[in-house]
Structures are given as C-alpha cells and as structure tokens.
C-alpha cells in the first residue's frame, strides 16, 4: 500500500490488456450496458435542470436561469465522472438503510424486540445506532473514492500522458481502469474502508442472529430485518462492483465528457 508515482502517471500500468468489448465474455459485455444505463438514469436530474434553465431563458428570467443552469451543469459533470453510478447506488441503499433503522428506533419496536444471550448487553437500539454509523461511512466513502479516482486521472493528465487519441472530451477506458487500480491498491483510505466494510458485514450478521434468536417479538421481516438485510446487500454490491471494475476494462468503460478535461478540475501544466 505504498505510493507509486509510476503507477499514476503511466496509464498502462495495472491496466487490462487492450481488447475490444466484443472479445470479452458475454456476461461481462453486458455489464458495460448496465453501468451506462445507471449513468444515464443518474444524469436525468441534471438534464431536467438544464432544460428548466433554457425555459427560463426564453421568458427572460435571468436569476432562475442561472441557478438552474448551474445545477444542471454540476449534476451533469458529476454523472460524467467515473463511479458516479456507484455513488448514487451507495447513497440510495445507505439512505434506505438509515431510514429503516430510524423506523426501528421507534419505542414500539425497541420495547417488543429484546435481544437475548450475548446480544442482551448490546440491545436493539445500540445495534441500530452502529448500523446507522456504517451507513454514513458508506455514503462518505463512495463520494471520496470517486474523488480519489478522478484526482488520479487528473494526475495522469498533469504528467503529460495522453488520455485519448486527439479528443479532449474523451478519456480512454484503460486510463480510467488504471486510475481505479492505483487508488484501490495504494490508497490507505481504501484499506481502512475495507476493514470497515468487513466489520459492517459482521455487525449485520450478528444483528440477524440476535433478531432470529429473540423470542420477545423481533420481526425478521419488519424494519429491524430490513436494517440488517441492507447491510448484507451493500457489502455484496460493493464487492462485485469493485471486482468488475478491477478485472475488466469493458466494465470500467471509457469516459466521454461534455466539456474539455480542465473544466472539471485544476488544469495540467501548459493548458490554456
């Protein structure tokens, strides 16, 4: 997990061998369409804000036009960056888990659901608070991880390496995957979160055990059940997302930007 300058500046390091999407197994070829579909869905709010701004321009409403245009541009640039679909999925899943935990904290639930055996010293309420803490960590990490991968891509650009052939709006998929691999393998924050994710899975498993062991009214199909199921589900979503991105460049995919790269972050040396 030490830093490696060469791993950042050389997009060929750690990348999959160059091959077309058509050469990949059928299951992996389908994944790029899944990720692209998620990205297009996530881009809809930004497009709606842009359309709203254009409508306001037609009726000469300058302040609202500028506000909607800025929101649309910010949302569009977010969805154009790598891992935007993972960020949205993490936020939706973790937000839903927090919501279920909040419902389970209702006194009517905590009074009827009493943990037994080794769970008696923890209790449903304390278990739920820890679940909420893990969910918040998932939300923070997803956005942070996207930022780190984007910074790695910008570092490749600053080094003078070519991101794509004669197209300032395009970043080759091997560059995207190389940046992902560098952050995944060398960033200590990823190592820290790896242990957090394992702890989250273990805590969800213990919660499911305590809920099923309880004979005082815990409902595995109720809100307390959703609280541990979402913890399980997010672990596997993060695992397979990382596996596909790391193993196959066709899943990472190339990135097509609406604006030239310098508009998305600090410009590389020599850029206008």
C-alpha positions in Angstrom: 0.0 0.0 0.0 2.9 2.4 -0.5 2.7 5.2 -3.0 3.9 4.7 -6.6 4.4 7.7 -8.8 4.8 5.4 -11.8 1.5 3.7 -11.2 -0.2 7.1 -11.5 1.5 8.6 -14.5 1.6 5.6 -16.7 -1.9 4.5 -17.7 -0.6 1.2 -19.0 0.5 0.0 -15.5 -2.1 -2.3 -13.9 -4.4 -2.0 -16.9 -6.0 -5.0 -18.6 -4.6 -6.0 -21.9 -6.1 -3.9 -24.7 -9.0 -5.8 -26.3 -12.3 -4.9 -27.7 -15.6 -5.2 -25.7 -16.7 -7.8 -28.3 -13.8 -10.1 -27.2 -15.0 -10.2 -23.6 -17.3 -12.9 -22.3 -20.9 -12.3 -22.9 -21.7 -11.7 -19.3 -19.0 -9.0 -18.9 -20.0 -7.4 -22.2 -23.4 -6.9 -20.7 -22.1 -5.1 -17.6 -20.9 -2.0 -19.6 -24.5 -1.5 -20.7 -25.7 -1.9 -17.1 -23.2 0.8 -15.9 -24.0 3.1 -18.8 -27.7 2.7 -18.1 -27.2 3.6 -14.5 -25.2 6.7 -15.6 -27.9 7.8 -18.0 -30.6 7.5 -15.3 -28.4 9.5 -12.8 -28.0 12.2 -15.4 -31.7 12.8 -15.8 -31.9 15.4 -12.9 -29.1 17.4 -14.5 -30.8 17.4 -17.9 -34.0 18.5 -16.3 -32.3 21.4 -14.6 -30.7 22.4 -17.8 -34.0 22.3 -19.7 -35.6 24.4 -16.9 -32.8 26.9 -17.3 -33.4 27.1 -21.1 -37.1 27.6 -20.4 -36.4 30.4 -18.1 -34.1 32.0 -20.7 -37.0 32.0 -23.1 -39.1 34.1 -20.7 -36.2 36.3 -19.7 -36.0 35.1 -16.1 -32.2 35.6 -15.6 -31.7 34.7 -11.9 -33.7 31.4 -12.2 -32.0 30.6 -15.5 -28.5 31.0 -14.0 -29.5 28.9 -10.9 -31.0 26.0 -13.0 -28.1 26.1 -15.5 -25.5 25.9 -12.7 -27.4 23.0 -11.0 -27.7 21.2 -14.3 -24.1 21.6 -15.2 -22.9 20.4 -11.7 -25.2 17.4 -11.9 -24.1 16.5 -15.4 -20.4 16.8 -14.6 -20.9 14.6 -11.6 -22.6 11.8 -13.7 -19.9 12.1 -16.4 -17.1 11.2 -14.0 -16.2 7.5 -13.3 -18.0 5.7 -10.5 -21.0 8.1 -10.5 -23.4 5.1 -10.7 -21.7 3.6 -7.6 -22.0 6.8 -5.7 -25.7 7.1 -6.4 -26.3 3.4 -5.6 -24.4 3.7 -2.3 -26.4 6.8 -1.4 -29.7 5.3 -2.2 -29.0 2.0 -0.4 -27.4 3.6 2.7 -30.2 6.2 2.8 -32.8 3.5 2.8 -30.9 1.6 5.5 -30.8 4.7 7.7 -34.5 5.2 7.1 -35.3 1.6 8.2 -33.0 2.0 11.2 -34.8 5.2 12.2 -38.2 3.4 11.9 -36.8 0.6 14.1 -35.8 3.0 16.8 -39.4 3.7 17.5 -40.2 2.8 21.1 -42.9 0.4 20.0 -40.2 -1.6 18.2 -37.4 -1.4 20.8 -39.9 -2.3 23.6 -41.1 -5.5 21.8 -37.7 -6.6 20.3 -35.3 -7.7 23.1 -32.0 -9.4 22.3 -31.1 -12.4 24.3 -27.8 -14.3 25.1 -24.7 -12.3 24.1 -26.9 -9.7 22.4 -28.6 -8.7 25.6 -25.7 -6.5 26.6 -26.0 -4.7 23.3 -29.7 -4.3 22.7 -31.6 -3.4 19.5 -31.2 0.3 20.0 -27.4 0.3 20.2 -27.1 -2.2 17.3 -29.2 0.2 15.2 -27.0 3.2 16.0 -23.9 1.3 14.9 -25.7 0.3 11.7 -26.5 3.9 11.0 -22.8 4.8 11.6 -21.8 2.2 9.0 -24.3 3.6 6.5 -22.9 7.1 6.9 -19.4 5.7 6.3 -20.7 4.1 3.1 -22.1 7.4 1.9 -18.9 9.3 2.6 -16.6 6.7 1.2 -18.4 6.4 -2.1 -18.1 10.1 -2.8 -14.5 10.2 -1.5 -13.5 7.2 -3.7 -14.9 8.8 -6.8 -12.9 11.9 -6.0 -9.7 10.0 -5.5 -10.1 8.2 -8.8 -10.8 11.4 -10.6 -7.7 13.0 -9.0 -5.6 10.1 -10.3 -6.9 10.7 -13.8 -6.0 14.4 -13.4 -2.5 13.4 -12.2 -2.1 11.3 -15.4 -3.1 14.4 -17.4 -0.7 16.6 -15.5 2.1 14.2 -16.2 1.7 14.8 -19.9 0.4 11.4 -20.7 -2.2 11.1 -23.4 -5.7 10.3 -22.1 -7.2 9.7 -25.5 -6.4 10.0 -29.2 -7.0 13.5 -30.5 -10.1 14.1 -28.4 -10.1 16.5 -25.4 -13.6 15.2 -24.4 -12.7 11.6 -24.2 -10.7 9.5 -21.6 -9.7 6.0 -22.7 -11.0 3.1 -20.6 -7.5 1.8 -19.9 -6.7 5.2 -18.3 -9.9 5.0 -16.2 -9.2 1.5 -15.0 -5.5 2.3 -14.3 -6.6 5.2 -12.1 -9.1 2.9 -10.3 -6.5 0.2 -9.8 -3.9 2.7 -8.4 -6.3 4.1 -5.8 -7.7 0.6 -5.0 -4.2 -0.8 -4.4 -2.2 2.1 -3.0 -4.6 4.4 -1.1 -4.6 3.8 2.7 -8.2 5.1 2.9 -9.3 2.2 0.8 -7.5 -0.2 3.2 -9.2 1.4 6.1 -12.6 1.2 4.5 -12.0 -2.4 3.6 -11.9 -3.3 7.3 -14.9 -1.0 7.9 -16.8 -2.9 5.3 -15.9 -6.3 6.8 -16.9 -5.0 10.3 -20.2 -3.8 8.8 -20.9 -7.2 7.3 -20.0 -8.9 10.6 -22.2 -6.5 12.6 -25.2 -7.1 10.2 -24.7 -10.9 10.6 -24.6 -10.6 14.4 -27.8 -8.4 14.3 -29.6 -11.0 12.1 -28.6 -13.7 14.6 -29.8 -11.8 17.6 -33.1 -10.9 15.9 -33.8 -14.5 14.9 -32.8 -15.8 18.4 -35.2 -13.3 20.2 -38.4 -14.8 21.4 -39.8 -11.5 22.6 -41.3 -10.1 19.4 -38.4 -9.3 16.9 -39.7 -9.4 13.4 -37.1 -10.5 10.7 -39.5 -9.4 8.1 -40.0 -6.0 9.7 -38.0 -2.8 9.8 -35.3 -4.4 12.1 -35.0 -7.1 9.4 -34.5 -4.6 6.6 -31.8 -2.9 8.7 -29.6 -6.0 8.6 -30.5 -7.1 5.1 -29.4 -3.8 3.7 -26.1 -4.1 5.5 -25.6 -7.6 3.9 -26.7 -6.3 0.4 -24.4 -3.3 0.4 -21.4 -5.4 1.2 -22.0 -7.6 -1.9 -22.8 -4.7 -4.1 -19.5 -3.0 -3.2 -17.6 -6.3 -3.6 -18.9 -7.1 -7.1 -18.7 -3.5 -8.3 -15.0 -3.5 -7.3 -14.4 -6.9 -8.8 -15.9 -6.0 -12.2 -14.1 -2.6 -12.3 -10.8 -4.2 -11.3 -11.0 -7.2 -13.6 -12.3 -5.9 -16.9 -11.8 -2.6 -18.6 -15.0 -3.1 -20.5 -16.9 -2.7 -17.2 -14.9 0.4 -16.2 -15.6 1.8 -19.6 -14.3 4.9 -21.3 -15.5 8.4 -20.2 -16.9 10.9 -22.6 -17.0 14.5 -21.2 -19.3 17.3 -22.3 -16.5 19.8 -21.7 -12.7 19.6 -22.0 -10.9 18.0 -19.1 -9.6 21.2 -17.5 -13.2 22.4 -16.9 -13.6 19.5 -14.4 -10.5 20.3 -12.2 -7.1 22.0 -11.9 -5.7 22.4 -15.4 -2.5 20.4 -16.2 0.7 22.4 -16.8 0.7 24.3 -20.1 -3.1 24.1 -20.5 -4.8 27.4 -21.6 
